[in-house]
């Protein structure tokens, strides 16, 4: 279950970054067919589950206003 474990790890790292105003972006784990041999030479038979690009951003996206929980809970 490496993809599930990676998802939990990435989510926690993402939230930690956002909590201290550092931007991040999760990178899809797909490897193009023409790059698979290069990846295998560098990393062996390991499974690539994704990557997290972390850094500062110049402009943060605007978010929609939050909906009060009373408005969505039944």
Jmol script that loads the backbone (N, CA, C; Angstrom):
load data "model"
ATOM      1  N   UNK A   1       0.805  -1.196   0.000  1.00  0.00           N
ATOM      2  CA  UNK A   1       0.000   0.000   0.000  1.00  0.00           C
ATOM      3  C   UNK A   1       0.854   1.268   0.000  1.00  0.00           C
ATOM      4  N   UNK A   2       1.862   1.339  -0.829  1.00  0.00           N
ATOM      5  CA  UNK A   2       2.717   2.532  -0.790  1.00  0.00           C
ATOM      6  C   UNK A   2       1.986   3.809  -1.192  1.00  0.00           C
ATOM      7  N   UNK A   3       0.992   3.691  -2.072  1.00  0.00           N
ATOM      8  CA  UNK A   3       0.299   4.903  -2.517  1.00  0.00           C
ATOM      9  C   UNK A   3      -0.577   5.472  -1.406  1.00  0.00           C
ATOM     10  N   UNK A   4      -1.194   4.607  -0.618  1.00  0.00           N
ATOM     11  CA  UNK A   4      -2.013   5.059   0.502  1.00  0.00           C
ATOM     12  C   UNK A   4      -1.133   5.722   1.560  1.00  0.00           C
ATOM     13  N   UNK A   5      -0.017   5.085   1.900  1.00  0.00           N
ATOM     14  CA  UNK A   5       0.912   5.664   2.875  1.00  0.00           C
ATOM     15  C   UNK A   5       1.438   7.011   2.395  1.00  0.00           C
ATOM     16  N   UNK A   6       1.771   7.091   1.119  1.00  0.00           N
ATOM     17  CA  UNK A   6       2.282   8.340   0.556  1.00  0.00           C
ATOM     18  C   UNK A   6       1.222   9.427   0.604  1.00  0.00           C
ATOM     19  N   UNK A   7      -0.021   9.061   0.368  1.00  0.00           N
ATOM     20  CA  UNK A   7      -1.112  10.035   0.429  1.00  0.00           C
ATOM     21  C   UNK A   7      -1.238  10.657   1.808  1.00  0.00           C
ATOM     22  N   UNK A   8      -1.164   9.810   2.848  1.00  0.00           N
ATOM     23  CA  UNK A   8      -1.228  10.336   4.215  1.00  0.00           C
ATOM     24  C   UNK A   8      -0.032  11.237   4.516  1.00  0.00           C
ATOM     25  N   UNK A   9       1.142  10.811   4.112  1.00  0.00           N
ATOM     26  CA  UNK A   9       2.351  11.599   4.335  1.00  0.00           C
ATOM     27  C   UNK A   9       2.268  12.941   3.607  1.00  0.00           C
ATOM     28  N   UNK A  10       1.872  12.905   2.345  1.00  0.00           N
ATOM     29  CA  UNK A  10       1.786  14.130   1.548  1.00  0.00           C
ATOM     30  C   UNK A  10       0.745  15.088   2.125  1.00  0.00           C
ATOM     31  N   UNK A  11      -0.391  14.549   2.562  1.00  0.00           N
ATOM     32  CA  UNK A  11      -1.440  15.393   3.125  1.00  0.00           C
ATOM     33  C   UNK A  11      -0.936  16.109   4.379  1.00  0.00           C
ATOM     34  N   UNK A  12      -0.260  15.390   5.257  1.00  0.00           N
ATOM     35  CA  UNK A  12       0.244  16.005   6.484  1.00  0.00           C
ATOM     36  C   UNK A  12       1.336  17.026   6.196  1.00  0.00           C
ATOM     37  N   UNK A  13       2.221  16.719   5.264  1.00  0.00           N
ATOM     38  CA  UNK A  13       3.274  17.669   4.890  1.00  0.00           C
ATOM     39  C   UNK A  13       2.650  18.914   4.262  1.00  0.00           C
ATOM     40  N   UNK A  14       1.644  18.715   3.414  1.00  0.00           N
ATOM     41  CA  UNK A  14       0.953  19.829   2.754  1.00  0.00           C
ATOM     42  C   UNK A  14       0.315  20.747   3.796  1.00  0.00           C
ATOM     43  N   UNK A  15      -0.399  20.154   4.752  1.00  0.00           N
ATOM     44  CA  UNK A  15      -1.057  20.953   5.789  1.00  0.00           C
ATOM     45  C   UNK A  15      -0.039  21.678   6.667  1.00  0.00           C
ATOM     46  N   UNK A  16       1.071  21.020   6.970  1.00  0.00           N
ATOM     47  CA  UNK A  16       2.121  21.659   7.767  1.00  0.00           C
ATOM     48  C   UNK A  16       2.695  22.861   7.024  1.00  0.00           C
ATOM     49  N   UNK A  17       2.943  22.704   5.737  1.00  0.00           N
ATOM     50  CA  UNK A  17       3.463  23.819   4.929  1.00  0.00           C
ATOM     51  C   UNK A  17       2.483  24.984   4.912  1.00  0.00           C
ATOM     52  N   UNK A  18       1.227  24.700   4.646  1.00  0.00           N
ATOM     53  CA  UNK A  18       0.221  25.760   4.580  1.00  0.00           C
ATOM     54  C   UNK A  18       0.066  26.470   5.918  1.00  0.00           C
ATOM     55  N   UNK A  19       0.232  25.742   7.023  1.00  0.00           N
ATOM     56  CA  UNK A  19       0.063  26.357   8.342  1.00  0.00           C
ATOM     57  C   UNK A  19       1.149  27.382   8.642  1.00  0.00           C
ATOM     58  N   UNK A  20       2.291  27.293   7.963  1.00  0.00           N
ATOM     59  CA  UNK A  20       3.368  28.270   8.167  1.00  0.00           C
ATOM     60  C   UNK A  20       3.587  29.124   6.911  1.00  0.00           C
ATOM     61  N   UNK A  21       2.552  29.198   6.084  1.00  0.00           N
ATOM     62  CA  UNK A  21       2.542  30.043   4.874  1.00  0.00           C
ATOM     63  C   UNK A  21       3.643  29.705   3.878  1.00  0.00           C
ATOM     64  N   UNK A  22       3.899  28.436   3.732  1.00  0.00           N
ATOM     65  CA  UNK A  22       4.799  27.967   2.679  1.00  0.00           C
ATOM     66  C   UNK A  22       3.931  27.216   1.678  1.00  0.00           C
ATOM     67  N   UNK A  23       4.077  27.536   0.419  1.00  0.00           N
ATOM     68  CA  UNK A  23       3.275  26.896  -0.613  1.00  0.00           C
ATOM     69  C   UNK A  23       3.816  25.523  -0.970  1.00  0.00           C
ATOM     70  N   UNK A  24       2.952  24.678  -1.464  1.00  0.00           N
ATOM     71  CA  UNK A  24       3.389  23.367  -1.926  1.00  0.00           C
ATOM     72  C   UNK A  24       2.414  22.845  -2.979  1.00  0.00           C
ATOM     73  N   UNK A  25       2.897  21.884  -3.731  1.00  0.00           N
ATOM     74  CA  UNK A  25       2.106  21.297  -4.804  1.00  0.00           C
ATOM     75  C   UNK A  25       2.472  19.830  -4.920  1.00  0.00           C
ATOM     76  N   UNK A  26       1.477  18.959  -4.841  1.00  0.00           N
ATOM     77  CA  UNK A  26       1.718  17.526  -4.969  1.00  0.00           C
ATOM     78  C   UNK A  26       1.879  17.178  -6.444  1.00  0.00           C
ATOM     79  N   UNK A  27       2.884  16.401  -6.749  1.00  0.00           N
ATOM     80  CA  UNK A  27       3.182  16.009  -8.122  1.00  0.00           C
ATOM     81  C   UNK A  27       2.706  14.581  -8.346  1.00  0.00           C
ATOM     82  N   UNK A  28       1.932  14.398  -9.397  1.00  0.00           N
ATOM     83  CA  UNK A  28       1.385  13.099  -9.774  1.00  0.00           C
ATOM     84  C   UNK A  28       2.493  12.055  -9.934  1.00  0.00           C
ATOM     85  N   UNK A  29       2.258  10.825  -9.477  1.00  0.00           N
ATOM     86  CA  UNK A  29       3.308   9.804  -9.551  1.00  0.00           C
ATOM     87  C   UNK A  29       3.487   9.140 -10.915  1.00  0.00           C
ATOM     88  N   UNK A  30       2.779   9.594 -11.925  1.00  0.00           N
ATOM     89  CA  UNK A  30       2.937   8.959 -13.242  1.00  0.00           C
ATOM     90  C   UNK A  30       4.310   9.245 -13.831  1.00  0.00           C
ATOM     91  N   UNK A  31       4.928   8.215 -14.380  1.00  0.00           N
ATOM     92  CA  UNK A  31       6.214   8.364 -15.062  1.00  0.00           C
ATOM     93  C   UNK A  31       5.974   8.032 -16.524  1.00  0.00           C
ATOM     94  N   UNK A  32       6.371   8.926 -17.397  1.00  0.00           N
ATOM     95  CA  UNK A  32       6.183   8.680 -18.830  1.00  0.00           C
ATOM     96  C   UNK A  32       6.962   7.446 -19.247  1.00  0.00           C
ATOM     97  N   UNK A  33       6.397   6.745 -20.190  1.00  0.00           N
ATOM     98  CA  UNK A  33       6.995   5.497 -20.672  1.00  0.00           C
ATOM     99  C   UNK A  33       8.451   5.688 -21.097  1.00  0.00           C
ATOM    100  N   UNK A  34       8.738   6.794 -21.778  1.00  0.00           N
ATOM    101  CA  UNK A  34      10.104   7.023 -22.258  1.00  0.00           C
ATOM    102  C   UNK A  34      11.082   7.351 -21.123  1.00  0.00           C
ATOM    103  N   UNK A  35      10.568   7.668 -19.931  1.00  0.00           N
ATOM    104  CA  UNK A  35      11.437   7.992 -18.794  1.00  0.00           C
ATOM    105  C   UNK A  35      11.589   6.851 -17.791  1.00  0.00           C
ATOM    106  N   UNK A  36      10.863   5.771 -17.975  1.00  0.00           N
ATOM    107  CA  UNK A  36      10.892   4.680 -16.997  1.00  0.00           C
ATOM    108  C   UNK A  36      12.273   4.049 -16.857  1.00  0.00           C
ATOM    109  N   UNK A  37      12.978   3.878 -17.950  1.00  0.00           N
ATOM    110  CA  UNK A  37      14.307   3.270 -17.884  1.00  0.00           C
ATOM    111  C   UNK A  37      15.283   4.184 -17.143  1.00  0.00           C
ATOM    112  N   UNK A  38      15.194   5.480 -17.378  1.00  0.00           N
ATOM    113  CA  UNK A  38      16.043   6.447 -16.672  1.00  0.00           C
ATOM    114  C   UNK A  38      15.756   6.382 -15.169  1.00  0.00           C
ATOM    115  N   UNK A  39      14.474   6.324 -14.813  1.00  0.00           N
ATOM    116  CA  UNK A  39      14.081   6.237 -13.406  1.00  0.00           C
ATOM    117  C   UNK A  39      14.637   4.963 -12.776  1.00  0.00           C
ATOM    118  N   UNK A  40      14.516   3.836 -13.468  1.00  0.00           N
ATOM    119  CA  UNK A  40      15.007   2.557 -12.935  1.00  0.00           C
ATOM    120  C   UNK A  40      16.518   2.575 -12.726  1.00  0.00           C
ATOM    121  N   UNK A  41      17.250   3.216 -13.635  1.00  0.00           N
ATOM    122  CA  UNK A  41      18.708   3.296 -13.490  1.00  0.00           C
ATOM    123  C   UNK A  41      19.095   4.118 -12.259  1.00  0.00           C
ATOM    124  N   UNK A  42      18.337   5.176 -11.985  1.00  0.00           N
ATOM    125  CA  UNK A  42      18.647   6.036 -10.841  1.00  0.00           C
ATOM    126  C   UNK A  42      18.197   5.442  -9.514  1.00  0.00           C
ATOM    127  N   UNK A  43      17.014   4.838  -9.510  1.00  0.00           N
ATOM    128  CA  UNK A  43      16.397   4.446  -8.246  1.00  0.00           C
ATOM    129  C   UNK A  43      16.164   2.943  -8.092  1.00  0.00           C
ATOM    130  N   UNK A  44      16.549   2.154  -9.058  1.00  0.00           N
ATOM    131  CA  UNK A  44      16.345   0.712  -8.960  1.00  0.00           C
ATOM    132  C   UNK A  44      14.880   0.344  -9.096  1.00  0.00           C
ATOM    133  N   UNK A  45      14.458  -0.638  -8.331  1.00  0.00           N
ATOM    134  CA  UNK A  45      13.081  -1.133  -8.445  1.00  0.00           C
ATOM    135  C   UNK A  45      12.134  -0.457  -7.458  1.00  0.00           C
ATOM    136  N   UNK A  46      12.510   0.694  -6.961  1.00  0.00           N
ATOM    137  CA  UNK A  46      11.657   1.407  -6.015  1.00  0.00           C
ATOM    138  C   UNK A  46      10.417   1.938  -6.725  1.00  0.00           C
ATOM    139  N   UNK A  47       9.363   2.127  -5.965  1.00  0.00           N
ATOM    140  CA  UNK A  47       8.106   2.635  -6.506  1.00  0.00           C
ATOM    141  C   UNK A  47       8.016   4.134  -6.267  1.00  0.00           C
ATOM    142  N   UNK A  48       7.804   4.890  -7.332  1.00  0.00           N
ATOM    143  CA  UNK A  48       7.621   6.333  -7.208  1.00  0.00           C
ATOM    144  C   UNK A  48       6.159   6.595  -6.901  1.00  0.00           C
ATOM    145  N   UNK A  49       5.897   7.178  -5.743  1.00  0.00           N
ATOM    146  CA  UNK A  49       4.521   7.403  -5.311  1.00  0.00           C
ATOM    147  C   UNK A  49       4.095   8.857  -5.396  1.00  0.00           C
ATOM    148  N   UNK A  50       4.979   9.723  -5.840  1.00  0.00           N
ATOM    149  CA  UNK A  50       4.651  11.134  -5.951  1.00  0.00           C
ATOM    150  C   UNK A  50       5.733  11.984  -5.316  1.00  0.00           C
ATOM    151  N   UNK A  51       5.584  13.280  -5.455  1.00  0.00           N
ATOM    152  CA  UNK A  51       6.549  14.224  -4.891  1.00  0.00           C
ATOM    153  C   UNK A  51       5.807  15.476  -4.451  1.00  0.00           C
ATOM    154  N   UNK A  52       6.409  16.203  -3.553  1.00  0.00           N
ATOM    155  CA  UNK A  52       5.815  17.434  -3.061  1.00  0.00           C
ATOM    156  C   UNK A  52       6.804  18.568  -3.300  1.00  0.00           C
ATOM    157  N   UNK A  53       6.429  19.487  -4.179  1.00  0.00           N
ATOM    158  CA  UNK A  53       7.254  20.670  -4.430  1.00  0.00           C
ATOM    159  C   UNK A  53       6.911  21.701  -3.360  1.00  0.00           C
ATOM    160  N   UNK A  54       7.921  22.190  -2.657  1.00  0.00           N
ATOM    161  CA  UNK A  54       7.709  23.100  -1.531  1.00  0.00           C
ATOM    162  C   UNK A  54       8.482  24.391  -1.771  1.00  0.00           C
ATOM    163  N   UNK A  55       7.846  25.530  -1.517  1.00  0.00           N
ATOM    164  CA  UNK A  55       8.538  26.804  -1.675  1.00  0.00           C
ATOM    165  C   UNK A  55       7.638  27.977  -1.353  1.00  0.00           C
ATOM    166  N   UNK A  56       8.182  29.151  -1.488  1.00  0.00           N
ATOM    167  CA  UNK A  56       7.417  30.373  -1.237  1.00  0.00           C
ATOM    168  C   UNK A  56       6.715  30.807  -2.517  1.00  0.00           C
ATOM    169  N   UNK A  57       5.566  31.420  -2.370  1.00  0.00           N
ATOM    170  CA  UNK A  57       4.813  31.889  -3.526  1.00  0.00           C
ATOM    171  C   UNK A  57       4.705  33.405  -3.478  1.00  0.00           C
ATOM    172  N   UNK A  58       4.600  34.010  -4.657  1.00  0.00           N
ATOM    173  CA  UNK A  58       4.447  35.465  -4.729  1.00  0.00           C
ATOM    174  C   UNK A  58       3.009  35.884  -4.470  1.00  0.00           C
ATOM    175  N   UNK A  59       2.080  35.146  -5.034  1.00  0.00           N
ATOM    176  CA  UNK A  59       0.661  35.457  -4.894  1.00  0.00           C
ATOM    177  C   UNK A  59      -0.070  34.204  -4.468  1.00  0.00           C
ATOM    178  N   UNK A  60      -0.860  34.320  -3.438  1.00  0.00           N
ATOM    179  CA  UNK A  60      -1.659  33.188  -2.999  1.00  0.00           C
ATOM    180  C   UNK A  60      -3.040  33.306  -3.633  1.00  0.00           C
ATOM    181  N   UNK A  61      -3.588  32.183  -4.058  1.00  0.00           N
ATOM    182  CA  UNK A  61      -4.908  32.176  -4.683  1.00  0.00           C
ATOM    183  C   UNK A  61      -5.963  32.683  -3.716  1.00  0.00           C
ATOM    184  N   UNK A  62      -6.967  33.330  -4.274  1.00  0.00           N
ATOM    185  CA  UNK A  62      -8.103  33.752  -3.468  1.00  0.00           C
ATOM    186  C   UNK A  62      -9.026  32.565  -3.262  1.00  0.00           C
ATOM    187  N   UNK A  63      -9.523  32.437  -2.065  1.00  0.00           N
ATOM    188  CA  UNK A  63     -10.430  31.346  -1.750  1.00  0.00           C
ATOM    189  C   UNK A  63     -11.842  31.881  -1.599  1.00  0.00           C
ATOM    190  N   UNK A  64     -12.805  31.029  -1.860  1.00  0.00           N
ATOM    191  CA  UNK A  64     -14.200  31.386  -1.626  1.00  0.00           C
ATOM    192  C   UNK A  64     -14.418  31.498  -0.124  1.00  0.00           C
ATOM    193  N   UNK A  65     -15.366  32.333   0.284  1.00  0.00           N
ATOM    194  CA  UNK A  65     -15.640  32.423   1.723  1.00  0.00           C
ATOM    195  C   UNK A  65     -16.102  31.071   2.260  1.00  0.00           C
ATOM    196  N   UNK A  66     -15.709  30.773   3.475  1.00  0.00           N
ATOM    197  CA  UNK A  66     -16.102  29.498   4.081  1.00  0.00           C
ATOM    198  C   UNK A  66     -17.591  29.503   4.394  1.00  0.00           C
ATOM    199  N   UNK A  67     -18.192  28.340   4.220  1.00  0.00           N
ATOM    200  CA  UNK A  67     -19.604  28.168   4.548  1.00  0.00           C
ATOM    201  C   UNK A  67     -19.683  27.735   6.007  1.00  0.00           C
ATOM    202  N   UNK A  68     -20.593  28.315   6.740  1.00  0.00           N
ATOM    203  CA  UNK A  68     -20.759  27.933   8.140  1.00  0.00           C
ATOM    204  C   UNK A  68     -21.264  26.505   8.209  1.00  0.00           C
ATOM    205  N   UNK A  69     -20.758  25.757   9.188  1.00  0.00           N
ATOM    206  CA  UNK A  69     -21.145  24.349   9.288  1.00  0.00           C
ATOM    207  C   UNK A  69     -22.644  24.185   9.504  1.00  0.00           C
ATOM    208  N   UNK A  70     -23.279  25.156  10.134  1.00  0.00           N
ATOM    209  CA  UNK A  70     -24.727  25.077  10.350  1.00  0.00           C
ATOM    210  C   UNK A  70     -25.492  25.080   9.026  1.00  0.00           C
ATOM    211  N   UNK A  71     -24.895  25.666   7.996  1.00  0.00           N
ATOM    212  CA  UNK A  71     -25.553  25.754   6.697  1.00  0.00           C
ATOM    213  C   UNK A  71     -25.473  24.449   5.910  1.00  0.00           C
ATOM    214  N   UNK A  72     -24.521  23.582   6.256  1.00  0.00           N
ATOM    215  CA  UNK A  72     -24.377  22.349   5.478  1.00  0.00           C
ATOM    216  C   UNK A  72     -24.740  21.089   6.252  1.00  0.00           C
ATOM    217  N   UNK A  73     -24.735  21.151   7.582  1.00  0.00           N
ATOM    218  CA  UNK A  73     -25.084  19.976   8.378  1.00  0.00           C
ATOM    219  C   UNK A  73     -26.589  19.860   8.521  1.00  0.00           C
ATOM    220  N   UNK A  74     -27.072  18.645   8.428  1.00  0.00           N
ATOM    221  CA  UNK A  74     -28.518  18.423   8.577  1.00  0.00           C
ATOM    222  C   UNK A  74     -28.885  18.199  10.011  1.00  0.00           C
TER     223      UNK A  74
END
end "model"
wireframe off; spacefill off
backbone 0.3
color backbone group
